[in-house]
Amino acid sequence: MTVALDLFARRGYESTSVEQIAEAAHISRRTLFRYFPGKAAIAWGEFDEQIHLMLDYLDAVPDTVPLRDALADALVEFNTFPDSQTEVHRTRMRLLLEVDELQAHSTLVYADWRRAVADFVAHRRGETVEDLVPASTAHAALGIALSAYRLWVNEPGADQSRLHELLREGTQILA
């Protein structure tokens, strides 16, 4: 919800109420909560939908594609957005990386993301998601994505292709 992100960026996350967001979006508070279970979820947008798209993407990767390449491609695919949304996405990610309450909520959201990556790696290796390599690869891939975003949001004028470069460069540490 771009309206909420704009309010968070201008007024600060903590200083922006759900009522202010609903008013700016021209909807009722009740309607807002039909779409989002809480204020923190608003900043995340449709992340659940994106996880499902990533799962579909990973399911379609041929077994002949090396694991590192498949993960690099999946990170880029997952972190691709319309060029017109670059500044909105930069704002969203800056908030998610810097606001304490959103970071706490991120722990829950990232668990689903890590599970998707671990499932893919486990399947490829004939292991379970709890085994060392799938679990640690999922954590490493998340660390790569977060590190790339930290650099990207603080690099003035960096476009989406720069984010993709950072993601691909980071995946070089994966075996």
C-alpha positions in Angstrom: 0.0 0.0 0.0 1.9 3.0 -1.4 -0.2 5.5 0.7 1.0 3.8 4.0 4.6 3.7 2.8 4.5 7.4 2.0 3.1 8.2 5.4 5.7 6.0 7.1 8.5 7.7 5.2 7.2 11.2 5.9 6.0 10.9 9.4 7.9 7.9 10.7 6.6 4.5 11.2 5.9 4.9 14.9 4.2 8.2 14.5 1.8 7.0 11.8 -1.4 5.5 13.1 -3.6 2.9 11.4 -6.4 5.5 11.4 -4.2 7.9 9.5 -3.4 5.3 6.9 -7.1 4.3 6.5 -8.0 8.0 6.1 -5.3 8.7 3.6 -6.4 5.6 1.6 -10.0 6.6 1.8 -11.1 3.4 3.4 -12.3 2.5 6.9 -10.1 1.0 9.6 -12.1 -2.1 9.4 -11.6 -2.5 5.7 -7.9 -1.9 6.2 -7.8 -4.8 8.6 -9.5 -7.1 6.1 -6.4 -6.8 3.9 -3.8 -6.6 6.6 -3.7 -8.3 10.0 -1.7 -5.4 11.6 0.3 -2.3 11.0 3.5 -4.1 10.4 1.9 -6.3 7.7 1.0 -3.1 5.7 4.7 -2.4 5.1 5.2 -5.9 3.8 2.5 -5.7 1.2 1.7 -8.9 -0.6 4.7 -10.9 0.6 2.8 -14.1 0.9 1.9 -13.9 -2.7 5.5 -13.3 -3.7 6.6 -16.4 -1.7 4.1 -18.5 -3.7 5.5 -17.1 -6.9 9.0 -17.9 -5.8 7.9 -21.5 -5.0 6.4 -21.8 -8.4 9.6 -20.4 -9.9 11.8 -22.9 -8.0 9.6 -25.8 -8.9 10.1 -25.0 -12.6 13.9 -24.9 -12.4 15.4 -27.9 -14.3 17.5 -30.2 -12.2 20.3 -29.6 -14.7 20.8 -26.0 -13.5 23.5 -25.9 -10.9 22.2 -25.1 -7.4 24.0 -21.8 -6.9 22.9 -20.6 -10.3 19.3 -21.6 -9.6 19.4 -19.8 -6.3 21.0 -16.7 -7.8 18.3 -16.6 -10.5 15.5 -17.1 -7.9 16.9 -14.3 -5.8 16.9 -12.0 -8.8 13.4 -13.1 -9.9 12.0 -12.7 -6.4 13.5 -9.2 -6.2 12.3 -7.9 -9.5 9.7 -5.2 -9.7 8.4 -2.7 -12.2 11.0 0.0 -12.9 8.3 2.5 -12.0 8.2 1.1 -8.5 11.9 1.5 -7.8 11.5 4.4 -5.3 8.5 2.8 -3.6 10.4 -0.4 -3.2 13.5 1.5 -1.9 11.2 3.2 0.7 9.7 -0.1 1.7 13.0 -1.8 2.1 14.6 1.1 4.0 11.7 0.9 6.5 11.9 -2.9 6.8 15.7 -2.7 7.4 15.6 0.2 9.8 12.4 0.2 11.9 12.7 -2.0 15.0 9.1 -3.1 15.0 9.3 -4.1 11.4 12.5 -5.9 11.9 10.8 -7.9 14.7 7.9 -8.7 12.3 10.4 -9.6 9.6 11.6 -12.6 11.7 8.2 -14.2 11.2 7.9 -13.3 7.5 11.5 -14.4 6.7 10.8 -17.8 8.2 8.5 -18.6 5.2 11.0 -17.3 2.8 13.8 -19.4 4.3 11.5 -22.4 4.3 10.9 -22.0 0.5 14.7 -21.9 -0.2 15.4 -24.8 2.2 12.7 -26.9 0.6 14.3 -26.3 -2.8 17.8 -27.2 -1.6 16.6 -30.2 0.3 14.7 -31.6 -2.7 17.8 -31.1 -4.9 20.1 -32.8 -2.4 17.7 -35.6 -1.3 17.7 -34.2 2.3 15.2 -32.6 4.6 14.8 -28.9 5.4 16.3 -29.5 8.8 19.5 -30.9 7.5 22.6 -28.7 7.7 23.1 -27.7 4.0 19.5 -26.9 3.2 18.9 -24.9 6.4 22.2 -23.1 6.3 21.9 -22.3 2.6 18.4 -20.7 3.3 19.9 -18.6 6.1 22.9 -17.6 3.9 20.6 -16.7 1.0 18.5 -14.5 3.2 21.7 -12.9 4.5 22.8 -12.2 1.0 19.5 -10.6 0.1 19.4 -8.4 3.2 23.1 -7.4 2.7 22.4 -6.5 -0.9 19.4 -4.5 0.0 21.3 -2.6 2.7 23.8 -1.5 0.1 21.2 -0.8 -2.5 18.9 1.4 -0.4 21.9 3.6 0.6 23.3 3.9 -2.9 21.6 7.1 -4.4 20.2 6.5 -7.8 20.8 2.8 -7.8 18.4 1.1 -10.1 17.0 -2.5 -10.1 19.9 -3.8 -12.2 22.3 -2.7 -9.5 20.3 -4.6 -6.9 20.4 -7.7 -9.2 24.2 -7.3 -9.5 24.6 -7.2 -5.8 22.4 -10.3 -5.4 24.3 -12.3 -8.0 27.7 -11.2 -6.5 26.6 -12.3 -3.1 25.5 -15.7 -4.2 29.0 -16.5 -5.3 29.7 -17.5 -1.6 27.2 -20.4 -2.0 28.6 -23.8 -2.9 
